[in-house]
Amino acid sequence: MLPKMGMKISDQTKPASVVNAGKDSVIQYLTAVWKYRNLIYVFAYQEFKLQYAQTRLYFLWMILRPLMVLGLFTFIFDRLIHLPGVNYPYPLFALSGILIWNSFSFMVNNAGNVILANQQLVRKMYFPRIILVFSKMIVGLAETVVTILLILLLAILIKFPLRFEILLLPLFIFANLIVGLAIAIWLNALTIRFRDLHQITPTLVGFLVWLTPVFYPTSLIPANYSFFIYLNPIAGVIQGCRWAILGDSLPSLFFLPSFAFFIVLLFFGLLFFISAESDLADYI
């Protein structure tokens, strides 16, 4: 076919973009993530619509969910049992634990199986699949911000003095995201092949809450067992948040090795995810 008048030859011969089905290097993969970064916000917005658009209370559920958990914990562990070792207003003490735990459990339970939950989307179009994990992380962060605002409002209402160290709270939230993201990446890569993980993960998370000082202080744990508690890095993150918000003691140094382990786990999880992504179509 002859070119039309006024059309440049270079316009016709410009090569089209080609999606490479081979395995990318880490740099190539992260470059692709940056290229498709707008999809993170698109998928996050779709998640918000899916969760809240068809409910009567809409985004009020972001406030009601942590308040309902707080009410349950306060009734059981402050009114009925009255846990010893809590030297601060219990609602504020419990809410600082809920802040971290809700974010962590959301990442593991929701972001941990996001590839499996979006099989049709993964089959139809190309994009770095880890973007789906990041979009869930954005949703979890939005709920975390709402809980922080609730903590500040509660502190003002009960006239609890806010400390300058509360400005360091984002550091512990970031540490929590690292742990949750490391687990979510590994779960997505493994759940595709081992579907039983999808069934057992919520049960394990529900069991782990009892081994994490969400609603009780670490002072209740005998010194001989503190090492085992801090094998769970979320215990250290929660204690760090209580230090920043309430002025409680800093987490034990036992927290550092477990957190360092999850940083390494995140790095190798990313490598494994990139390697396994090209084989996703064979399993979904």
ZAPA-425559 format. One record per residue (C-alpha): y, z, x; residue in three letters. Coordinates in steps of 0.1 Angstrom, whole numbers, padded with zeros to 4 digits, always signed. Layout:
YZXALA;...
//
This chain:
+0000+0000+0000MET;+0034-0010+0014LEU;+0061+0016+0018PRO;+0089+0016-0007LYS;+0124+0006+0003MET;+0143+0034+0020GLY;+0112+0054+0027MET;+0107+0065+0063LYS;+0073+0059+0080ILE;+0074+0095+0093SER;+0074+0108+0057ASP;+0042+0090+0049GLN;+0024+0100+0081THR;+0033+0137+0081LYS;+0001+0157+0083PRO;-0009+0180+0055ALA;-0017+0217+0060SER;-0054+0223+0065VAL;-0071+0256+0058VAL;-0095+0264+0086ASN;-0127+0280+0074ALA;-0136+0293+0108GLY;-0132+0328+0121LYS;-0096+0336+0132ASP;-0085+0358+0160SER;-0067+0390+0152VAL;-0034+0374+0160ILE;-0041+0343+0139GLN;-0052+0365+0110TYR;-0022+0388+0111LEU;+0001+0357+0113THR;-0016+0344+0081ALA;-0010+0378+0065VAL;+0027+0376+0073TRP;+0028+0340+0060LYS;+0013+0351+0027TYR;+0031+0385+0026ARG;+0048+0377-0008ASN;+0014+0378-0024LEU;+0012+0416-0016ILE;+0041+0422-0040TYR;+0028+0397-0066VAL;-0006+0414-0067PHE;+0010+0448-0068ALA;+0032+0438-0097TYR;+0001+0425-0115GLN;-0016+0458-0109GLU;+0013+0477-0124PHE;+0012+0455-0155LYS;-0025+0459-0158LEU;-0023+0497-0156GLN;+0008+0504-0176TYR;+0020+0474-0197ALA;-0005+0479-0225GLN;-0001+0516-0228THR;+0023+0534-0251ARG;+0039+0556-0224LEU;+0042+0528-0198TYR;+0053+0542-0164PHE;+0055+0577-0177LEU;+0018+0580-0168TRP;+0029+0580-0131MET;+0045+0614-0140ILE;+0020+0627-0164LEU;-0011+0622-0143ARG;-0001+0646-0114PRO;+0014+0670-0140LEU;-0019+0672-0159MET;-0038+0679-0127VAL;-0012+0704-0117LEU;-0014+0722-0151GLY;-0052+0724-0148LEU;-0051+0738-0113PHE;-0024+0763-0121THR;-0043+0776-0152PHE;-0076+0780-0134ILE;-0066+0791-0099PHE;-0034+0809-0106ASP;-0038+0824-0140ARG;-0075+0829-0144LEU;-0087+0834-0108ILE;-0055+0841-0089HIS;-0065+0828-0054LEU;-0055+0852-0026PRO;-0036+0839+0004GLY;-0011+0818-0016VAL;+0023+0831-0005ASN;+0043+0805-0023TYR;+0048+0795-0060PRO;+0014+0782-0069TYR;+0026+0751-0088PRO;+0046+0739-0058LEU;+0017+0748-0035PHE;-0008+0729-0056ALA;+0015+0699-0061LEU;+0019+0695-0023SER;-0019+0691-0021GLY;-0021+0668-0051ILE;+0005+0646-0034LEU;-0018+0637-0006ILE;-0051+0639-0025TRP;-0041+0615-0053ASN;-0029+0589-0028SER;-0061+0592-0007PHE;-0085+0590-0036SER;-0066+0561-0051PHE;-0069+0542-0018MET;-0106+0549-0015VAL;-0116+0544-0052ASN;-0094+0514-0060ASN;-0085+0497-0028ALA;-0120+0503-0015GLY;-0136+0478-0039ASN;-0107+0454-0045VAL;-0124+0424-0031ILE;-0154+0429-0054LEU;-0131+0435-0084ALA;-0113+0402-0078ASN;-0143+0379-0071GLN;-0129+0351-0093GLN;-0096+0351-0075LEU;-0112+0352-0041VAL;-0133+0321-0050ARG;-0105+0301-0064LYS;-0078+0303-0037MET;-0073+0310-0001TYR;-0053+0339+0013PHE;-0061+0367+0038PRO;-0082+0390+0016ARG;-0068+0421+0032ILE;-0036+0414+0012ILE;-0055+0427-0019LEU;-0060+0460-0001VAL;-0023+0461+0009PHE;-0012+0455-0027SER;-0033+0485-0038LYS;-0016+0505-0011MET;+0018+0496-0025ILE;+0008+0508-0060VAL;-0005+0541-0045GLY;+0028+0545-0025LEU;+0048+0541-0057ALA;+0028+0570-0073GLU;+0033+0590-0041THR;+0071+0586-0043VAL;+0070+0598-0080VAL;+0051+0629-0069THR;+0075+0636-0041ILE;+0104+0635-0067LEU;+0084+0659-0089LEU;+0081+0683-0059ILE;+0118+0681-0053LEU;+0126+0687-0089LEU;+0102+0716-0092LEU;+0117+0732-0061ALA;+0151+0729-0076ILE;+0140+0743-0110LEU;+0123+0774-0095ILE;+0151+0777-0069LYS;+0127+0774-0039PHE;+0148+0767-0008PRO;+0141+0733+0007LEU;+0136+0731+0045ARG;+0151+0706+0070PHE;+0115+0699+0081GLU;+0108+0682+0047ILE;+0123+0651+0064LEU;+0091+0649+0084LEU;+0070+0646+0052LEU;+0068+0607+0056PRO;+0049+0612+0089LEU;+0021+0630+0071PHE;+0021+0605+0042ILE;+0018+0577+0068PHE;-0011+0596+0084ALA;-0027+0598+0050ASN;-0023+0560+0046LEU;-0040+0554+0079ILE;-0071+0574+0069VAL;-0072+0559+0034GLY;-0067+0523+0047LEU;-0094+0527+0074ALA;-0119+0538+0047ILE;-0108+0511+0022ALA;-0112+0483+0048ILE;-0147+0493+0057TRP;-0157+0498+0021LEU;-0145+0463+0012ASN;-0164+0447+0040ALA;-0196+0467+0033LEU;-0195+0468-0005THR;-0198+0430-0007ILE;-0232+0432+0009ARG;-0243+0467-0002PHE;-0233+0470-0039ARG;-0246+0506-0042ASP;-0216+0518-0023LEU;-0194+0508-0052HIS;-0214+0532-0074GLN;-0217+0562-0050ILE;-0181+0562-0036THR;-0164+0579-0066PRO;-0191+0606-0066THR;-0185+0613-0029LEU;-0148+0614-0034VAL;-0152+0638-0063GLY;-0174+0660-0041PHE;-0150+0659-0011LEU;-0121+0674-0031VAL;-0140+0707-0030TRP;-0142+0705+0008LEU;-0104+0698+0011THR;-0078+0725+0007PRO;-0061+0707-0023VAL;-0059+0737-0046PHE;-0067+0765-0022TYR;-0052+0776+0011PRO;-0069+0771+0045THR;-0065+0809+0051SER;-0095+0814+0027LEU;-0117+0795+0052ILE;-0134+0818+0078PRO;-0122+0810+0113ALA;-0158+0801+0123ASN;-0157+0772+0099TYR;-0122+0759+0103SER;-0135+0733+0128PHE;-0158+0718+0101PHE;-0129+0717+0075ILE;-0107+0698+0099TYR;-0134+0672+0105LEU;-0119+0660+0073ASN;-0085+0647+0084PRO;-0071+0649+0049ILE;-0073+0687+0053ALA;-0049+0685+0083GLY;-0026+0661+0064VAL;-0023+0684+0034ILE;-0016+0714+0057GLN;+0010+0694+0075GLY;+0027+0686+0041CYS;+0027+0723+0032ARG;+0043+0731+0065TRP;+0070+0705+0059ALA;+0076+0715+0022ILE;+0069+0752+0021LEU;+0071+0764+0056GLY;+0033+0772+0058ASP;+0015+0772+0091SER;+0009+0739+0110LEU;-0025+0724+0108PRO;-0051+0735+0134SER;-0054+0713+0166LEU;-0089+0706+0153PHE;-0071+0680+0131PHE;-0062+0658+0160LEU;-0096+0646+0171PRO;-0106+0636+0136SER;-0073+0618+0130PHE;-0077+0599+0163ALA;-0112+0589+0152PHE;-0098+0573+0120PHE;-0072+0554+0140ILE;-0100+0539+0161VAL;-0120+0534+0129LEU;-0090+0514+0114LEU;-0088+0492+0144PHE;-0125+0483+0145PHE;-0125+0481+0107GLY;-0098+0454+0109LEU;-0119+0435+0134LEU;-0150+0438+0113PHE;-0132+0428+0081PHE;-0117+0397+0098ILE;-0152+0387+0111SER;-0168+0393+0077ALA;-0142+0376+0056GLU;-0153+0340+0064SER;-0188+0350+0050ASP;-0175+0364+0017LEU;-0183+0334-0003ALA;-0220+0338+0005ASP;-0221+0373-0011TYR;-0198+0371-0041ILE;
//
